[in-house]
Amino acid sequence: MAREITGKEITGKHVLIITVSAFAIIIGVNIFMAVQAVKTFPGLETANSYGVSQTFNRDKEAQEALGWTVEAVDDQENLFVYIRDAEGNPVEVAEISGTLGRATTVAQDQDPEFVFNGEAYVAETGRLAEGNWNYRMVAKAVDGTHFTQRIVIHVKR
């Protein structure tokens, strides 16, 4: 059948070349994808995971005792972070900071500087590109309790 279509006989040498070529393409693509994945990996969440694990439950209980709910909204120029207590009232914190960025890369990360307007914390972020963003918030309550949360922001244009 092969002789009728191509006019040449397929030999073991041809099969070897086809097989080696196919595996070379597969391995080449895998290496390329692995390099791209490692280049865009943002890195460690914490320098000492064991140390963080030792106080995790205590920190979590203290944070939950605050009764805060957090919401972040992008209005195409600013990021609004609403922190509310258990009764739904705005919370003014002693300190607030954090990183706004993509989940998979640090290339577009920024550290917004917030101002409390009586209702929410507002920071100028510029026009965020469409897609999934995370704000990794770190705040300190007036009583000194640390509060950390990752807030997902879906930007649609």
ZIRA-V210338 format. One line per field, one symbol per residue. phi: phi as a letter, one per 40 degrees, with the letter a starting at -180 (. if undefined). psi: psi as a letter, one per 20 degrees, with the letter a starting at -180 (. if undefined). burial: I if it has 16 or more other C-alpha atoms within 10 Angstrom, else O. Layout:
BEGIN
phi = ???
psi = ???
burial = ???
END
This chain:
BEGIN
phi = .cccccgbccbccccccccccccccccccccdcccccccccchccacbccccccbdccccccccccgcbbbbbbbgbbbbbcbbcccgccbbccaaaibbaccbabcbcabcbcbcbgbacbbcbgcccchcbbbccbbbcdcgccbbacbcbbcbb
psi = ghhhghiqpprhgggggggggghggggggggghgghghhjpibqhqhnhgghhhjgggggggghhhkqqpqpppkihqppoppqahijqqpprhqpaappaqhiqjhjqqnqoqppjhhrppppiaoqqqapqponpoqprhjipqpqqppppopp.
burial = OOOOOOOOOOOOOOOOOOOOOOOOOOOOOOOOOOOOOOOOOOOOOOOOOOOOOOOOOOIOOOIOOIOIOOOIIIOIOIIIIIIIOOOOOIIIIOOIIIIIIIOOOOOOOOOIOIOIOOOIIIIIIOOIOOOOIIIIIOIIIOOOOIIIOOIIIOIOO
END
